[in-house]
Amino acid sequence: MGGLSGKAIGVARGVPVWLPPALLTLAITLTGIGSAQLWRDELATWSAATRSPTDLARLADTIDAATGLYYLLMHIWTRIVGDSTVALRVPAVLAMTVAAGLLAVLGARLVDRRTGLFAGLLFAVLPGTSRYAQEARPYALATMLAVLATLLLVTALRRPSWARWAGYAVAVTALGLIHLIALTLLAAHALVVVLAWWRGPADAGVGTRDHTTVERDRRVWRWVLAVAPVVLVAGPLLVKARTQQSRQLNWVGLARLDDLTALPGGVAQSSVVGGLLLGVAALGAARLGRRALLPASAVLLPVLLLFVAGAVVPLWVPRYLVFVVPFACLLAGAALAAAAAPAALVVVLLAALLGLPDQAALRRTHEWPRSAPVDYAGVARVIADGQRPGDAVVYSPRHSWLFLDLGVEYHLDDPPRDALVTEDEVDRGDLWAAECPRPAQCLDGTERVWLVVAGRHAEPLAAVPDAKGDALRARFTVAQVWPRAGLTVALLTSR
């Protein structure tokens, strides 16, 4: 029996530390990947990714510079594999899978193999990992790049060379171009670099006494040179994004202290799992001592920097901080590594079980709260079943983050003519189309209109405000109404 246990341990040690977390992440995040409809942010990705590079450049100049590189990558991807719900989400799944594997390697480098393994396994079962792996947005890619950049930093500090610093420079520059707010991670990197220069890698928690190499005084300057491309490339992008903030984040309020208490549940996509992760991570930080400096600062400094900035400027959005979750898992992995393997696996399993309700809910809808889904596909089916040649469609409201037009058009192969559009979103270089200033004139000659309204309304015509509503009420009567989750669609016929 002892011989069998020894052989099992030997086999386990022969498996790369990154493989089990990566495989587990891939298996969990692929499960139900196409179940939830594309939600509003993903519809923006679809709209952007299906535009030409020239049109993407105009979009970046108008409203969405911070996401421009991600949209370009998704444009290339969709040209190759298509724009189905699954196709749009697969890049995020792959990025989270790689992030889990890199996290395991980082944990093994900083602490030991057991820490890396349990950190990666815990990361794999978090509802937040599935949530952002199943979303066609840049957060999964930013998470992967954050872990990669940190791993490359540790390698460069232990064994400095221009090639290693160059790899780090590429990773952090890509991180900034994908997700500007993730550059707050550089505060943690700077802290560790300065301490490694001053006291050596061992005292900075990124190496042993053997890693206190020569040329210690060059570490800071090599790091400064490595982050110079970030300043040169991401700096102008940050300036441009700042001018677009009023349009991009007009729905965000200033940060408050209670936002900090809600953050663990926000990034983990489960309050109970977020609380568990925070508690176990605190135990791991206490166990690691100075070796906790890098992962702990990689969690705390981005959070604090964004909170301080968000208290002055509307910036505080919990999902913007998803990239810190792997570092919290690394701290938690250190605590689990101190326990016997069965006990550590029980904690991982407990996190998975506690997160099951949220795992199931996020596969029903990506809207928040999850009790308020928006059924674009249901509205599209109603229109497709009853559409006739010459029909038109009208959306209310048009300039909404619900993207009513994009949501319906995504699910329709041949959508009705958009009666009030004078310039579509592509021509405008925007996320919203421009509507006719005189709706009554634009509706001339139209006999049937499909009216799509946000929310549930027994009388959808009454819910349309201003001149648009007046023109519709004057010319049309409601023939039939179909309530769908989060939306109402009505067929209007000419009086």
Secondary structure by P-SEA (a helix, b strand, c coil): caaaaaaaaaaaaacccccaaaaaaaaaaacccccccccaaaaaaaaaaaccaaaaaaaaacccccaaaaaaaaaaaaaccccccccccaaaaaaaaaaaaaaaaaaaaaccaaaaaaaaaaaaacaaaaaaaacccaaaaaaaaaaaaaaaaaaaaacccaaaaaaaaaaaaaaaaaccccccaaaaaaaaaaaaaacccccccccccccccccccaaaaaaaaaaccccccaaaaaaaaaaacccccccccccccccccaaaaaaaccaaaaaaaaaaaaaaaaaacccaaaaaaaccaaaaaaaaaaaccccccccccccaaaaaaaaaaaaaaaccaaaaaaaaaaaaaaaaaaaaaaaacccccccccccaaaaaaaaaacccccbbbbbcccccccaaaaaaaaacccccccccccccccccccccccccccccccccccccccccccccccccccccccaaaaaaaaccccccccccccbbbbbbbcc
